[in-house]
Amino acid sequence: MSIHKKNFEKFWVGSVSFTATEIFDDLNSAVAVSVPSAAAKIVIDNKTIAYDFKRIKEVKNQNANTLPTPGDEDPGRRESKKVSEHKDTETKEKK
């Protein structure tokens, strides 16, 4: 028997002002980009950081939000069996 220690995860949302700068080889490349890439240098204005508390959630372990690792078998590769024949339920008109 194992006892799972429960942890509590706290969530915040927030906002901050920042400046992003990126170097491009030519004007057309710079115009074509609409958001900064991973190459951009981002500087956060620490005076504008704001946090808003949202909720606390009880979790069993630190990996509670991850999906389980798939097993060796594909769950879609199972054999199906026909349980019953389809019955014709339409009624025919008598003449």
Contact map, one row per residue, 1 for C-alpha under 8 A:
11100000000000000000000000000000000000000000000000000000000000000000000000000000000000000000000
11110000000000000000000000000000000000000000000000000000000000000000000000000000000000000000000
11111000000000000000000000000000000000000000000000000000000000000000000000000000000000000000000
01111100000000000000000000000000000000000000000000000000000110000000000000000000000000000000000
00111110000000000000000000000000000000000000000000000000000110000000000000000000000000000000000
00011111000000000000000000000000000000000000000000000000011110000000000000000000000000000000000
00001111100000000000000000000000000000000000000000000000011111000000000000000000000000000000000
00000111110000000000000000000000000000000000000000000001111000000000000000000000000000000000000
00000011111000000000000000000000000000000000000000000001111000000000000000000000000000000000000
00000001111100000000000000000000000000000000000000000111100000000000000000000000000000000000000
00000000111110000000000000000000000000000000000000001111000000000000000000000000000000000000000
00000000011111000000000000000000000000000000000000111110000000000000000000000000000000000000000
00000000001111100000000000000000000000000000000000111100000000000000000000000000000000000000000
00000000000111110000000000000000000000000000000011110000000000000000000000000000000000000000000
00000000000011111000000000000000000000000000000111100000000000000000000000000000000000000000000
00000000000001111100000000000000000000000001110111000000000000000000000000000000000000000000000
00000000000000111110000000000000000000000001100110000000000000000000000000000000000000000000000
00000000000000011111000000000000000000000111100000000000000000000000000000000000000000000000000
00000000000000001111100000000000000000000111100000000000000000000000000000000000000000000000000
00000000000000000111110000000000000100011110000000000000000000000000000000000000000000000000000
00000000000000000011111000000000000100011100000000000000000000000000000000000000000000000000000
00000000000000000001111100000000000110111000000000000000000000000000000000000000000000000000000
00000000000000000000111110000000000000010000000000000000000000000000000000000000000000000000000
00000000000000000000011111101100000000000000000000000000000000000000000000000000000000000000000
00000000000000000000001111101100000000000000000000000000000000000000000000000000000000000000000
00000000000000000000000111111100000000000000000000000000000000000000000000000000000000000000000
00000000000000000000000111111110000000000000000000000000000000000000000000000000000000000000000
00000000000000000000000001111111000000000000000000000000000000000000000000000000000000000000000
00000000000000000000000111111111100000000000000000000000000000000000000000000000000000000000000
00000000000000000000000111111111100000000000000000000000000000000000000000000000000000000000000
00000000000000000000000000111111110000000000000000000000000000000000000000000000000000000000000
00000000000000000000000000011111110000000000000000000000000000000000000000000000000000000000000
00000000000000000000000000001111111100000000000000000000000000000000000000000000000000000000000
00000000000000000000000000000011111100000000000000000000000000000000000000000000000000000000000
00000000000000000000000000000000111110000000000000000000000000000000000000000000000000000000000
00000000000000000001110000000000111111110000000000000000000000000000000000000000000000000000000
00000000000000000000010000000000001111110000000000000000000000000000000000000000000000000000000
00000000000000000000000000000000000111110000000000000000000000000000000000000000000000000000000
00000000000000000000010000000000000111111000000000000000000000000000000000000000000000000000000
00000000000000000001111000000000000111111100000000000000000000000000000000000000000000000000000
00000000000000000001110000000000000000111110000000000000000000000000000000000000000000000000000
00000000000000000111100000000000000000011111000000000000000000000000000000000000000000000000000
00000000000000000111000000000000000000001111100000000000000000000000000000000000000000000000000
00000000000000011110000000000000000000000111110000000000000000000000000000000000000000000000000
00000000000000011110000000000000000000000011111110000000000000000000000000000000000000000000000
00000000000000010000000000000000000000000001111110000000000000000000000000000000000000000000000
00000000000000000000000000000000000000000000111110000000000000000000000000000000000000000000000
00000000000000111000000000000000000000000000111111000000000000000000000000000000000000000000000
00000000000001111000000000000000000000000000111111100000000000000000000000000000000000000000000
00000000000001110000000000000000000000000000000111110000000000000000000000000000000000000000000
00000000000111100000000000000000000000000000000011111000000000000000000000000000000000000000000
00000000000111000000000000000000000000000000000001111100000000000000000000000000000000000000000
00000000001110000000000000000000000000000000000000111110000000000000000000000000000000000000000
00000000011110000000000000000000000000000000000000011111000000000000000000000000000000000000000
00000000011100000000000000000000000000000000000000001111100000000000000000000000000000000000000
00000001111000000000000000000000000000000000000000000111110000000000000000000000000000000000000
00000001110000000000000000000000000000000000000000000011111000000000000000000000000000000000000
00000111100000000000000000000000000000000000000000000001111100000000000000000000000000000000000
00000111100000000000000000000000000000000000000000000000111111010000000000000000000000000000000
00011110000000000000000000000000000000000000000000000000011111010000000000000000000000000000000
00011110000000000000000000000000000000000000000000000000001111110000000000000000000000000000000
00000010000000000000000000000000000000000000000000000000001111111000000000000000000000000000000
00000000000000000000000000000000000000000000000000000000000011111100000000000000000000000000000
00000000000000000000000000000000000000000000000000000000001111111100000000000000000000000000000
00000000000000000000000000000000000000000000000000000000000001111110000000000000000000000000000
00000000000000000000000000000000000000000000000000000000000000111111000000000000000000000000000
00000000000000000000000000000000000000000000000000000000000000001111100000000000000000000000000
00000000000000000000000000000000000000000000000000000000000000000111110000000000000000000000000
00000000000000000000000000000000000000000000000000000000000000000011111000000000000000000000000
00000000000000000000000000000000000000000000000000000000000000000001111100000000000000000000000
00000000000000000000000000000000000000000000000000000000000000000000111111000000000000000000000
00000000000000000000000000000000000000000000000000000000000000000000011111000000000000000000000
00000000000000000000000000000000000000000000000000000000000000000000001111101000000000000000000
00000000000000000000000000000000000000000000000000000000000000000000001111111000000000000000000
00000000000000000000000000000000000000000000000000000000000000000000000011111100000000000000000
00000000000000000000000000000000000000000000000000000000000000000000000001111100000000000000000
00000000000000000000000000000000000000000000000000000000000000000000000011111110000000000000000
00000000000000000000000000000000000000000000000000000000000000000000000000111111000000000000000
00000000000000000000000000000000000000000000000000000000000000000000000000001111100000000000000
00000000000000000000000000000000000000000000000000000000000000000000000000000111110000000000000
00000000000000000000000000000000000000000000000000000000000000000000000000000011111000000000000
00000000000000000000000000000000000000000000000000000000000000000000000000000001111110000000000
00000000000000000000000000000000000000000000000000000000000000000000000000000000111110000000000
00000000000000000000000000000000000000000000000000000000000000000000000000000000011111000000000
00000000000000000000000000000000000000000000000000000000000000000000000000000000011111100000000
00000000000000000000000000000000000000000000000000000000000000000000000000000000000111110000000
00000000000000000000000000000000000000000000000000000000000000000000000000000000000011111000000
00000000000000000000000000000000000000000000000000000000000000000000000000000000000001111100000
00000000000000000000000000000000000000000000000000000000000000000000000000000000000000111110000
00000000000000000000000000000000000000000000000000000000000000000000000000000000000000011111000
00000000000000000000000000000000000000000000000000000000000000000000000000000000000000001111100
00000000000000000000000000000000000000000000000000000000000000000000000000000000000000000111110
00000000000000000000000000000000000000000000000000000000000000000000000000000000000000000011111
00000000000000000000000000000000000000000000000000000000000000000000000000000000000000000001111
00000000000000000000000000000000000000000000000000000000000000000000000000000000000000000000111
